[in-house]
Amino acid sequence: MDFDDRAELDASQVDDVGSSGMSRGGGLAIGGGAVGIVVVVLALVFGVDPTQLLSGGGQPTQSGRSASSGDLAAQCKTGADADQSEKCRVVGVVNSLQKYWKGKLDGYQQAKTTLFTGGIQTGCGAADSSVGPFYCSADRRVYLDLGFFEELHSQFGAEGGPFAQAYVIAHEYGHHVQNLLGDISKGTGRGATSGSVRLELQADCYAGVWAKNAVSTGFFAKPFSDADIRQALDAASAVGDDRIQEKARGRVSPENFTHGTSAQRMKWFKNGYGSGDPRRCDTFSGAI
């Protein structure tokens, strides 16, 4: 993955709040229809108790360091910076994603990414790093603890690498697109053919669509290589329901699927990448 050195980055699309701290309230908060669905789904897939990940509710508040893109603006100015810095790479990927979807989706509204460490208070409640990257539809933000990528490698056996990170971020922005289209409310239930699985596979497909078209956004020097795409497919495989359940419990329980199997996740990313067309990402009709 090679950024165009001359590309101008817009760091205002990413907040870096560091270790912001968080307070916990009563029970699990899933207000506002689909609010928090993605967060809870991730909690179930990663084998943790969702009630330990989200609490409270209302609008996002933060303690400690306030959200700011000022430091990033000083560090992340060009594509050359994105090639050298992990946080600047996030900025570059987010910029590319938003430019692509703005050109593809009428009325597209930007979603900021918030980088945090440890825990954070969001519009979907309080979350900590164990939830993994997630999209909160209440405040229309993607939340990301960069430590997740090391866990993806060490705990789930993914190869990792820059494009694995890009795939994860693109997947979360796929959820933002679903939210704007009114489709995120379809992601309910558990099981091999559930709405939750179909929602996640569609987000994988949207990630592939962006990957196919990313060079046209002007942020990358050349199309992604086969090695880049292998990183994405490897990451998708690592977080398949069947692979995670087998690792965590020693058995696979399709009735508890929320994201789809490793094979399905790779399939739908490849569908998006092969077609480059978001209209080919309808996972809600027919077999998956």
N, C-alpha and C positions, 0 to 999 in steps of 0.2 A: 504494500500500500504506500504509494508515493504521492505526497501532496505537491501541487504546483507551487514552487517557491514564491511566485509573484502573487498568489491569491491573497486577498485581504480578508482577514478574519474579523468577525463581529463578536467580541467577547461578551457583549451585553446579553446574549442569548443563554449564557451559562453563569450561574451564581456558585461561588465557592464559599461555603459557610464553615468549613473545617469541623471542629468538634463543637457543635452548637449546644449540646445538652438537651435533655427532654424530661418532661414530667409525665407521670402516668395517672390516668384517671380511673374510672370504674370499669365498665365492660367494653366489649368490642363495639366499635362504632362503624356502622355501614349505613349512613344516612343518604338521602337524595337519590333513591333508585339504585343506579349501578355504581354509586360511589364505593370504592374500596374493593370491588369485585376482583380486580387484577391482583391487588395486594393479598387478599385472602387465598386466591388460587395459588400464588407463588408460595405462600406459607405452607399450604397443604402438600405441594409438590416437593418442597425442600425438607419435608419431614419434621416441621416444627409446629408448635401449638399456636394457631393464629391469634388466640387471645393474649399471647405474650408479645405480639408484634404491634398491635394497634389498640389504642385506647383513647378515650376522650372523643372529641369531635369538634365541629365548628370550623372556623377559618384558621389557616395555618399561623402559628405563632412560634417564635424561636427565643431561646434564652442564650446568653453568652454572645458570641460574635454574631453580628448582624449579617444578613445576606448581602454580598457585594460582588460585583464583577470588576471592581477597580484594579485589584491585583492582577487578575487575568488579562485585563486590557493592556497593562504594562508589559506583560510577559508574552502575550499571544497576539501578534500583529500580522504575521504572514504565514503562508504555507510552510515556509522553511522552519518556523517555530513549531508548527504542528508535527513536523518530522522529528523534532528533537525532544519534545516534552509530552508526557502522557496527558496532562490536563489540556494543553493546547491541541492535542490530537482530538480530544473530546469536543472542544470548541469547533474544530474544523469539520468533524463528522456531523455535529448538530447543525452547523451552518449549511452544509450540503443537503442534509435531509430536509431542512425547512425550505430551502430554495426549490428543491425538487417538488415537494408537495404543494407549495404555493403556486407553482406553474401547472400543476396537474389537477388541483382541487379548487373549484370556485369557492370563494369565501373562506379560504384557509386562514386560520388564526394561529399565530405562533404559540408554541409551548416552550417554556424555559426548562432547562435542565439544572437541577441543584445537586452539587457535589457536597457530600457530607462525610463525616467520620464518626462511627459509633452509633449515634441515634439522632433523631430529628422529629419535630412536630410538624405535621402536614394537615392539609384539609381533610384527609381521610383518617386522622388520628396520629398517635405517636408510633413511630416505627424505628427499629434498630437494624443493624447491618445484616442480621441473620435472615431478613426477608428477601435479600437480593435486590437487584434493580427493579423498580416498579413505576407505574404511571398512576397518578391520582387524578381521577376525573373531576373531583371537587374543585381543585385549584389549577387543573390543567398543567401539571408539571410532571416531569420525569425526575425521579430521585435515584441517585447513584452513589454508592460507596465504592471507591476504586479498589478497595481491598477485596471486593467480590471476585475480581478476575484472578487473583492468586488462589482463592478458594476453588474457583472453577477448575483450576489446574491441579491443585493439591488434593482436593476432596473428591472431585468428580472425574478426574483423569483427562480433562480436556487438554489439547495441545497448547491452547492459549495463543497469544500473539496479537498484534494490532488489529487485524481484521476480525478476529473473534470478538474483540471489544466493539468494533464498529457494528457487527451483526447484532449484538445485544442491545446497543443503543437504537439501532434501526427497528428492532422488534418493538421496543417501548414506544417509539414514535408511530409505529403501526397502530398501537392502541389509541394514541391521540387521534389518528385519522378515523378510527372506528367511532370514537366519541363524537367527533364532529359530524360524522354521517348518521349518528343515532343508532349505530349497530352494537355498541358496547353492552347495552342492556340484554342482548341475546346470550351473553356468556354466563349462563346459569347451570347449576347442577353438576354432577360428577358422573363419570362413566365413559366408556369408549366412544360413544357417539353423542355425548352431551354438548350443550351449548358452550360450556367452558372450553372443551377441547377444540371445538370448531373456531372459537374466537382466537385461541392461541395459535392455531395453525394458520389462520388468516394473517395474523400479525407476522408470522414467519414468512409467509408469501409476500407480504408488503415489503419486508426487509430485503427479500431477493429482488423485487422490482426496483427498489432504490439502487441496489448494488449494480444492476444492469445499466442504469441510467446515470450513475453518480458522476461519471467523467463529464457529462454534458452540463453539470452545474458549475463547472469552472474551478473547482477546488482541488481536483486531482490531475496529476501530470499525464496519466495514461489509464486505460481501463484496468480493472483489477486482474491480477494474474490467477492462474490455476491454483497456485499455492495459497493465495488469499482466500479463494473460495473454499479450498479444503479446510482452512481454519474455521470458517463460518460453519461448514457442514459438521466438522468435528465438535464445535461448541453446541450446535443444535442436537447432535446425537447424545452429547454428555448429559443434557437436561431432559431427555425423554423420560416419560413416566415409568416405562418398563425398566430402563437402566437404573434409575434412581431407586425404585422400589426393590429391585433385586439386590442392590448394594446395601440398602438400609434394612430390609426385612428378610432377605433371602428368598423372596417369592414375588410374583407379579400378580396384582389384583386389578384387573381391568375395570371393575365396578367403581374403583376409586380414582380412575384417570381424570386429570384436569387439564393436561397440556398436550397429550398425544404421545405416541411411542417415538423412539429415536428414529425409526424408519419414516414415520409420518412427518416428523419435523424436518428431516432432510428433504423428503419428497416435496413438501410445500415451499420450502426455500428455493429448491431447484425449479419448481413450477414458476415462481415469480421471476427468478433470474433468467430462466430460459425464454420466457415470453416478454419480460419487461413491461407488462401491461397489468395494471391493478384490476382490470375487469376480469382477469383470469384467476382471481383469488377468491372466488365465491365458494367458501367452504361450508356454507349453510344449506346448500342444495345438493342432494345426492350423496354418494359415498365419499368417504374421506380416506 
